[in-house]
């Protein structure tokens, strides 16, 4: 459709993302969905598409979650970065990315709110990994 309408590539992306998000609105309307689950469902989509999907959905809860993503959730990042994790003893490789994802989820779900709490979480995760 985007090709037929001769849309610029940036608008083609918005249209594709809006269609994809619209199809996920039932998931976004699920009761008990955590903030990190909302982030996982929406992250990587163009902000204009998120806004469009929030306006197109029939679900007030899905619309609210899409708007929350735009206004708040997409800006939440861990205080620690990959270099910090390596200094804390996380071995180089995929585990660094996994730990960063877990830190983001903990921030999103308001389980940690400070760098010190993130460091404690990393130490706990390392202990459960046997590292």
N, C-alpha and C positions, 0 to 999 in steps of 0.2 A: 504494500500500500504506500509506504513512504517513497519507494522508488517511482511508483506510478504518479504520485503527487509532486515528484521532483523536489522533495524537501532537502534542505541542507543536512549534512551528516549530523550536526548537533541536534537538530529537531527530530531527525530519524531516531536518534538515541532516546530522546524524551518520549516519543510515541511508543517505542518498544518497551521502555521502562514502565510507562504508565499502564500499558496493557498487562505487563507481567505483574505489576503491583495490584492491579485491579483483580487479577486472578487469585491473589493471595489475601484478599480482604476477609475471606471466611476464616483463615488462620489468624489474621490480625484481630478478629472479633472474638477469638476464643477466650473464655473466662480463665482467669488465673495466669495469663501470659506474663512472664517477667519482662522487665525493661530490657534485659540483655537478649531475650528472645525476640522482642520487637526490633532491636537493633540488628540482629542477625537476619531477620526477614527483609529489612529495608535497606541496609547498608549497601553502598555501591551503585545505587540508583540515582539518577540525576535529580537534584532538588526540585526542579520544575515538574518532573514526573511524579514525585512524592506529593507535591501540592495538588496536581491534577487528580491523582488517585484519591486523595482525601476529599475532593469535591465530587468525584464520580461515584463513590461508594454509597450504598444504601444503609450501611451500618454506622451509626453514630460512634460506637466504640472504636471501630477500625479507623474512622476519620480522626478521632481524638488521638489515637496512637500514632498515626501518620504525622499529625501536626506536632505531637510531642517529640517525635524524631527530628523534625525540621527545626524546632525551637530549642531543643535541649540535648537529646540523646546523641546526635551526631557529633557534638562538640566534646563529649566526655572521653578522655584518654587517660591512661595510667600516668602517674608521675614518673615512674621508672621507665627506662628504655632498655634496649638490648645490651648495651655496654654495662649498665647497672646490674643487669641480671648475671652477666658473665662475672663481674666482680663479686657477686654474692655466691658464686659457685655453680651456677647453671652451666652445664656443659654446652659448648658450641654445637649448633645444629638445630634440628627441628624443635627441640624442647624449648628453645628460647622463644620461638613464635607461639608455641602452645601456652607457655607461661604468660606471655604478653596478652594473649587472648583471654586467659583466665583472670588476669589483673583487670582488663577492661570490663569483663563481665561482673567482677566483684565491685568495681566502681559504679557501673550502671545499676546494679542491684542494691547499691548503697550498703554493701557489706564492709567496704573500706572507704575512707575519705581522706586519708593522709598518706604521705610517703612512708612514714614509719609503719603504718598499718600494712601497706603494700609489702614492705620489707619482711614483716612478720609472716605474711601470707606466703611469700616466696620461700622463706625458710621452712615453713610447714609443708609446702608442696615438695620441696627437695627431700624432706624427711620421709614423705610418703613414697617418693620415687626411689628411695634407697640411696640418695646422693648426698 
